């Protein structure tokens, strides 16, 4: 007959340990839930904005309202920093006489205007936008949309042919967003350097480089040290401009009187006086 093994541990202590463990798990769960609720409340506007989007590109009135709320929140958070926007032919015909501020609270100091794309495309509204911004007294900058699979020097020559910058304008801008299809990233980096070198040789000033944050982190940060960067990041949980970003494009859904469509809005990493120091 087998002898039943009796545990030497008192049953009371085992029961107490089990209860304490359950209490510990419950307390941890409650704390985690409270933290989650706190985070959700802090980002409630951004979360509501992103959850409201549907497959269609046109924003509803509620989506636009939420976008406007976040825009004001970000501008308030960066009070004192210079605010600007960027446009291309996709914004349609702009009434530059009406361009002034956001919500009558945040003056618009500067604008980046698309001039060219690739080796042969000229933005359909570049001349009108460039002239309109100048008459309005905005600090202007022209940007080139870089096509990875086209010759870099031909693209630089195309920009130079169509963009005449003068004293008081912002440096030229290289806009790189796409991964190449027919070349390696190493080859693309070489091409970007050639574009930048040709532009700097002509305008006597290094260009500003625009890209998304992931593209910047993965491919550009280490390869283009010393350049000024303009970074796009629309994520609602990003609330502050990074130290190594000169400009932050934080939304593509801003409303500006005089512009018939939603527009990109940018925060400069400093006051207007610092922005003016960037000019040619």
C-alpha positions as a Markdown table, in Angstrom:
| # | Residue | x | y | z |
|---|---|---|---|---|
| 1 | Unk | 0.0 | 0.0 | 0.0 |
| 2 | Unk | 1.5 | 3.4 | -1.1 |
| 3 | Unk | 2.1 | 6.0 | 1.6 |
| 4 | Unk | 0.6 | 9.4 | 0.8 |
| 5 | Unk | 3.2 | 12.1 | 0.9 |
| 6 | Unk | 2.2 | 15.0 | 3.1 |
| 7 | Unk | 3.5 | 18.4 | 2.3 |
| 8 | Unk | 5.7 | 19.9 | 5.0 |
| 9 | Unk | 4.4 | 23.4 | 4.0 |
| 10 | Unk | 1.5 | 24.6 | 6.1 |
| 11 | Unk | -1.7 | 24.9 | 4.1 |
| 12 | Unk | -2.4 | 28.3 | 5.6 |
| 13 | Unk | 0.8 | 29.8 | 4.2 |
| 14 | Unk | 0.2 | 28.3 | 0.7 |
| 15 | Unk | -3.3 | 29.7 | 0.7 |
| 16 | Unk | -2.0 | 33.1 | 1.8 |
| 17 | Unk | 0.7 | 33.1 | -0.9 |
| 18 | Unk | -1.9 | 32.4 | -3.6 |
| 19 | Unk | -4.2 | 35.2 | -2.4 |
| 20 | Unk | -1.3 | 37.6 | -2.3 |
| 21 | Unk | -0.3 | 36.6 | -5.8 |
| 22 | Unk | -3.9 | 37.2 | -7.1 |
| 23 | Unk | -4.0 | 40.6 | -5.4 |
| 24 | Unk | -0.7 | 41.6 | -6.9 |
| 25 | Unk | -1.9 | 40.7 | -10.4 |
| 26 | Unk | -5.1 | 42.6 | -9.8 |
| 27 | Unk | -3.3 | 45.7 | -8.6 |
| 28 | Unk | -0.8 | 45.6 | -11.6 |
| 29 | Unk | -3.8 | 45.2 | -14.0 |
| 30 | Unk | -5.6 | 48.2 | -12.5 |
| 31 | Unk | -2.4 | 50.3 | -12.7 |
| 32 | Unk | -1.8 | 49.3 | -16.3 |
| 33 | Unk | -5.5 | 50.1 | -17.1 |
| 34 | Unk | -5.2 | 53.5 | -15.5 |
| 35 | Unk | -2.0 | 54.3 | -17.4 |
| 36 | Unk | -3.7 | 53.2 | -20.7 |
| 37 | Unk | -6.7 | 55.4 | -19.9 |
| 38 | Unk | -4.4 | 58.3 | -19.1 |
| 39 | Unk | -2.5 | 57.9 | -22.4 |
| 40 | Unk | -5.8 | 57.6 | -24.4 |
| 41 | Unk | -7.1 | 60.7 | -22.8 |
| 42 | Unk | -3.9 | 62.7 | -23.5 |
| 43 | Unk | -4.0 | 61.7 | -27.2 |
| 44 | Unk | -7.8 | 61.7 | -27.4 |
| 45 | Unk | -8.0 | 64.2 | -30.2 |
| 46 | Unk | -5.4 | 62.5 | -32.4 |
| 47 | Unk | -6.9 | 59.0 | -31.8 |
| 48 | Unk | -10.4 | 60.3 | -32.7 |
| 49 | Unk | -9.0 | 61.9 | -35.8 |
| 50 | Unk | -7.3 | 58.8 | -37.1 |
| 51 | Unk | -10.1 | 56.4 | -36.1 |
| 52 | Unk | -12.5 | 58.6 | -38.0 |
| 53 | Unk | -10.8 | 58.1 | -41.4 |
| 54 | Unk | -12.5 | 56.0 | -44.1 |
| 55 | Unk | -11.1 | 54.7 | -47.4 |
| 56 | Unk | -12.1 | 57.7 | -49.4 |
| 57 | Unk | -9.7 | 60.6 | -49.6 |
| 58 | Unk | -12.1 | 63.4 | -49.1 |
| 59 | Unk | -12.4 | 64.5 | -45.4 |
| 60 | Unk | -15.8 | 64.7 | -43.7 |
| 61 | Unk | -16.7 | 67.8 | -41.7 |
| 62 | Unk | -16.0 | 65.9 | -38.5 |
| 63 | Unk | -12.6 | 64.7 | -39.7 |
| 64 | Unk | -11.7 | 68.3 | -40.6 |
| 65 | Unk | -12.9 | 69.6 | -37.2 |
| 66 | Unk | -10.7 | 67.0 | -35.4 |
| 67 | Unk | -7.8 | 67.9 | -37.7 |
| 68 | Unk | -8.2 | 71.6 | -36.9 |
| 69 | Unk | -8.3 | 70.9 | -33.2 |
| 70 | Unk | -5.0 | 69.0 | -33.3 |
| 71 | Unk | -3.5 | 71.8 | -35.5 |
| 72 | Unk | -4.3 | 74.4 | -32.9 |
| 73 | Unk | -3.0 | 72.1 | -30.1 |
| 74 | Unk | 0.3 | 71.7 | -31.8 |
| 75 | Unk | 0.7 | 75.3 | -32.6 |
| 76 | Unk | -0.1 | 76.2 | -29.0 |
| 77 | Unk | 2.4 | 73.7 | -27.8 |
| 78 | Unk | 5.1 | 75.4 | -30.0 |
| 79 | Unk | 4.2 | 78.9 | -29.2 |
| 80 | Unk | 6.9 | 81.3 | -30.3 |
| 81 | Unk | 8.2 | 79.2 | -33.1 |
| 82 | Unk | 7.8 | 80.3 | -36.7 |
| 83 | Unk | 4.9 | 78.7 | -38.7 |
| 84 | Unk | 4.7 | 78.1 | -42.4 |
| 85 | Unk | 3.1 | 75.9 | -45.1 |
| 86 | Unk | 3.9 | 74.3 | -48.4 |
| 87 | Unk | 2.0 | 74.2 | -51.6 |
| 88 | Unk | 2.0 | 72.8 | -55.1 |
| 89 | Unk | -0.4 | 72.6 | -58.1 |
| 90 | Unk | -2.5 | 70.1 | -56.1 |
| 91 | Unk | -3.7 | 73.0 | -53.9 |
| 92 | Unk | -5.3 | 74.6 | -57.0 |
| 93 | Unk | -5.6 | 78.4 | -57.5 |
| 94 | Unk | -4.5 | 80.2 | -54.4 |
| 95 | Unk | -5.8 | 83.7 | -53.4 |
| 96 | Unk | -2.5 | 85.0 | -51.9 |
| 97 | Unk | -4.1 | 88.2 | -50.7 |
| 98 | Unk | -6.1 | 86.2 | -48.1 |
| 99 | Unk | -3.1 | 84.3 | -46.7 |
| 100 | Unk | -2.5 | 85.5 | -43.2 |
| 101 | Unk | -2.6 | 83.2 | -40.2 |
| 102 | Unk | -4.2 | 80.1 | -38.6 |
| 103 | Unk | -7.3 | 80.8 | -36.6 |
| 104 | Unk | -6.2 | 84.5 | -36.5 |
| 105 | Unk | -3.7 | 83.5 | -33.8 |
| 106 | Unk | -0.7 | 82.1 | -35.5 |
| 107 | Unk | 0.9 | 84.2 | -38.2 |
| 108 | Unk | 2.2 | 82.5 | -41.3 |
| 109 | Unk | 5.8 | 83.6 | -42.0 |
| 110 | Unk | 7.1 | 81.4 | -44.8 |
| 111 | Unk | 6.0 | 79.0 | -47.6 |
| 112 | Unk | 7.8 | 76.2 | -49.5 |
| 113 | Unk | 6.6 | 76.0 | -53.1 |
| 114 | Unk | 7.1 | 73.1 | -55.4 |
| 115 | Unk | 8.9 | 74.1 | -58.5 |
| 116 | Unk | 10.0 | 71.0 | -60.3 |
| 117 | Unk | 9.9 | 67.2 | -60.3 |
| 118 | Unk | 12.3 | 64.8 | -61.9 |
| 119 | Unk | 14.3 | 65.9 | -65.0 |
| 120 | Unk | 11.4 | 67.5 | -67.0 |
| 121 | Unk | 8.3 | 68.4 | -64.8 |
| 122 | Unk | 7.6 | 72.0 | -63.9 |
| 123 | Unk | 4.8 | 72.5 | -61.3 |
| 124 | Unk | 1.8 | 74.0 | -63.2 |
| 125 | Unk | 1.3 | 76.7 | -60.5 |
| 126 | Unk | 4.9 | 77.4 | -59.6 |
| 127 | Unk | 5.2 | 80.8 | -61.3 |
| 128 | Unk | 1.9 | 82.1 | -60.0 |
| 129 | Unk | 2.6 | 80.8 | -56.5 |
| 130 | Unk | 6.1 | 82.2 | -56.4 |
| 131 | Unk | 4.9 | 85.6 | -57.5 |
| 132 | Unk | 1.9 | 85.6 | -55.2 |
| 133 | Unk | 4.0 | 84.6 | -52.1 |
| 134 | Unk | 6.5 | 87.3 | -52.9 |
| 135 | Unk | 3.8 | 90.0 | -53.2 |
| 136 | Unk | 2.4 | 88.9 | -49.9 |
| 137 | Unk | 5.7 | 89.3 | -48.2 |
| 138 | Unk | 6.2 | 85.7 | -47.2 |
| 139 | Unk | 9.7 | 84.2 | -46.9 |
| 140 | Unk | 9.8 | 81.8 | -49.9 |
| 141 | Unk | 11.5 | 78.6 | -50.6 |
| 142 | Unk | 11.4 | 76.4 | -53.8 |
| 143 | Unk | 11.5 | 72.6 | -53.6 |
| 144 | Unk | 12.3 | 69.9 | -56.1 |
| 145 | Unk | 10.6 | 66.5 | -56.0 |
| 146 | Unk | 13.4 | 64.0 | -56.7 |
| 147 | Unk | 12.6 | 61.0 | -58.8 |
| 148 | Unk | 15.0 | 58.2 | -57.8 |
| 149 | Unk | 15.1 | 56.4 | -61.1 |
| 150 | Unk | 16.1 | 59.5 | -63.2 |
| 151 | Unk | 19.6 | 61.1 | -63.6 |
| 152 | Unk | 20.5 | 63.3 | -60.6 |
| 153 | Unk | 22.5 | 65.9 | -62.6 |
| 154 | Unk | 19.7 | 66.3 | -65.2 |
| 155 | Unk | 17.3 | 66.9 | -62.3 |
| 156 | Unk | 19.6 | 69.5 | -60.7 |
| 157 | Unk | 20.0 | 71.2 | -64.1 |
| 158 | Unk | 16.2 | 71.2 | -64.5 |
| 159 | Unk | 15.7 | 72.9 | -61.1 |
| 160 | Unk | 18.4 | 75.5 | -61.8 |
| 161 | Unk | 16.9 | 76.3 | -65.2 |
| 162 | Unk | 13.5 | 77.0 | -63.6 |
| 163 | Unk | 14.3 | 78.5 | -60.2 |
| 164 | Unk | 16.0 | 81.9 | -59.8 |
| 165 | Unk | 16.6 | 82.5 | -56.1 |
| 166 | Unk | 17.6 | 85.9 | -54.8 |
| 167 | Unk | 18.8 | 87.4 | -51.5 |
| 168 | Unk | 16.1 | 86.9 | -48.9 |
| 169 | Unk | 14.8 | 83.6 | -50.2 |
| 170 | Unk | 15.2 | 80.3 | -48.4 |
| 171 | Unk | 17.8 | 77.8 | -49.7 |
| 172 | Unk | 16.6 | 75.3 | -52.4 |
| 173 | Unk | 15.0 | 72.2 | -51.1 |
| 174 | Unk | 15.5 | 68.5 | -52.1 |
| 175 | Unk | 12.3 | 66.5 | -51.6 |
| 176 | Unk | 13.2 | 62.7 | -51.4 |
| 177 | Unk | 10.4 | 60.3 | -50.4 |
| 178 | Unk | 10.6 | 57.3 | -52.7 |
| 179 | Unk | 12.6 | 54.1 | -52.6 |
| 180 | Unk | 14.3 | 53.4 | -56.0 |
| 181 | Unk | 13.0 | 50.7 | -58.2 |
| 182 | Unk | 15.9 | 50.1 | -60.5 |
| 183 | Unk | 18.9 | 51.0 | -58.4 |
| 184 | Unk | 20.4 | 50.2 | -54.9 |
| 185 | Unk | 20.0 | 52.6 | -52.0 |
| 186 | Unk | 23.8 | 53.1 | -52.2 |
| 187 | Unk | 23.4 | 54.3 | -55.7 |
| 188 | Unk | 20.5 | 56.6 | -54.8 |
| 189 | Unk | 22.6 | 58.2 | -52.0 |
| 190 | Unk | 25.4 | 58.9 | -54.5 |
| 191 | Unk | 22.8 | 60.5 | -56.8 |
| 192 | Unk | 21.4 | 62.7 | -54.0 |
| 193 | Unk | 24.9 | 63.9 | -53.1 |
| 194 | Unk | 25.5 | 64.8 | -56.8 |
| 195 | Unk | 22.2 | 66.8 | -56.9 |
| 196 | Unk | 23.1 | 68.6 | -53.6 |
| 197 | Unk | 26.7 | 69.4 | -54.8 |
| 198 | Unk | 25.4 | 70.8 | -58.1 |
| 199 | Unk | 22.8 | 72.9 | -56.4 |
| 200 | Unk | 25.3 | 74.2 | -53.8 |
| 201 | Unk | 27.8 | 75.1 | -56.6 |
| 202 | Unk | 25.2 | 77.1 | -58.4 |
| 203 | Unk | 23.3 | 78.8 | -55.6 |
| 204 | Unk | 26.3 | 79.1 | -53.2 |
| 205 | Unk | 24.4 | 77.6 | -50.3 |
| 206 | Unk | 23.7 | 73.9 | -49.3 |
| 207 | Unk | 20.2 | 72.8 | -49.9 |
| 208 | Unk | 17.6 | 71.8 | -47.3 |
| 209 | Unk | 16.6 | 68.1 | -47.4 |
| 210 | Unk | 13.0 | 67.1 | -47.0 |
| 211 | Unk | 11.8 | 63.6 | -46.2 |
| 212 | Unk | 9.6 | 61.4 | -43.9 |
| 213 | Unk | 11.0 | 60.6 | -40.5 |
| 214 | Unk | 11.5 | 56.9 | -41.2 |
| 215 | Unk | 13.3 | 57.6 | -44.5 |
| 216 | Unk | 15.5 | 60.1 | -42.6 |
| 217 | Unk | 16.3 | 57.7 | -39.8 |
| 218 | Unk | 17.0 | 54.8 | -42.1 |
| 219 | Unk | 18.9 | 56.4 | -45.0 |
| 220 | Unk | 19.6 | 60.1 | -44.6 |
| 221 | Unk | 20.6 | 61.0 | -41.1 |
| 222 | Unk | 24.1 | 59.5 | -41.2 |
| 223 | Unk | 24.8 | 60.1 | -44.9 |
| 224 | Unk | 24.0 | 63.8 | -44.9 |
| 225 | Unk | 25.4 | 65.1 | -41.7 |
| 226 | Unk | 25.7 | 68.9 | -41.7 |
| 227 | Unk | 22.6 | 69.5 | -43.8 |
| 228 | Unk | 19.4 | 71.2 | -42.6 |
| 229 | Unk | 16.5 | 68.8 | -42.5 |
| 230 | Unk | 12.7 | 69.3 | -42.9 |
| 231 | Unk | 10.9 | 66.2 | -41.6 |
| 232 | Unk | 7.4 | 65.0 | -42.2 |
| 233 | Unk | 5.7 | 63.1 | -39.4 |
| 234 | Unk | 1.9 | 63.2 | -38.9 |
| 235 | Unk | 1.7 | 60.6 | -36.1 |
| 236 | Unk | -0.6 | 61.9 | -33.4 |
| 237 | Unk | 1.7 | 60.6 | -30.6 |
| 238 | Unk | 4.5 | 62.9 | -31.8 |
| 239 | Unk | 4.0 | 66.2 | -30.1 |
| 240 | Unk | 7.3 | 68.0 | -30.2 |
| 241 | Unk | 9.8 | 68.9 | -32.9 |
| 242 | Unk | 13.1 | 67.0 | -32.6 |
| 243 | Unk | 16.3 | 68.9 | -32.0 |
| 244 | Unk | 17.8 | 67.8 | -35.3 |
| 245 | Unk | 14.8 | 68.9 | -37.3 |
| 246 | Unk | 14.9 | 72.4 | -38.6 |
| 247 | Unk | 11.3 | 72.1 | -39.9 |
| 248 | Unk | 8.6 | 69.7 | -38.9 |
| 249 | Unk | 5.7 | 69.1 | -41.3 |
| 250 | Unk | 3.2 | 67.8 | -38.7 |
| 251 | Unk | -0.1 | 67.8 | -40.7 |
| 252 | Unk | -1.3 | 67.6 | -44.3 |
| 253 | Unk | -4.9 | 68.7 | -43.3 |
| 254 | Unk | -4.6 | 72.3 | -42.3 |
| 255 | Unk | -7.1 | 74.9 | -43.4 |
| 256 | Unk | -5.8 | 78.3 | -44.6 |
| 257 | Unk | -8.0 | 81.0 | -45.9 |
| 258 | Unk | -7.3 | 81.6 | -49.5 |
| 259 | Unk | -6.3 | 78.0 | -50.2 |
| 260 | Unk | -9.2 | 75.8 | -51.6 |
| 261 | Unk | -7.9 | 72.5 | -50.4 |
| 262 | Unk | -6.3 | 71.1 | -47.2 |
| 263 | Unk | -2.6 | 72.0 | -47.0 |
| 264 | Unk | 0.6 | 70.9 | -45.2 |
| 265 | Unk | 1.6 | 73.0 | -42.2 |
| 266 | Unk | 5.1 | 73.3 | -40.8 |
| 267 | Unk | 6.8 | 74.4 | -37.5 |
| 268 | Unk | 10.2 | 75.9 | -37.7 |
| 269 | Unk | 12.6 | 74.9 | -34.8 |
| 270 | Unk | 12.9 | 78.5 | -33.6 |
| 271 | Unk | 11.4 | 82.0 | -33.7 |
| 272 | Unk | 11.1 | 84.0 | -36.9 |
| 273 | Unk | 14.5 | 85.7 | -36.2 |
| 274 | Unk | 16.2 | 82.3 | -36.6 |
| 275 | Unk | 14.2 | 81.6 | -39.8 |
| 276 | Unk | 15.4 | 84.8 | -41.3 |
| 277 | Unk | 19.0 | 83.8 | -40.6 |
| 278 | Unk | 18.5 | 80.8 | -42.8 |
| 279 | Unk | 17.9 | 83.0 | -45.9 |
| 280 | Unk | 20.3 | 83.4 | -48.7 |
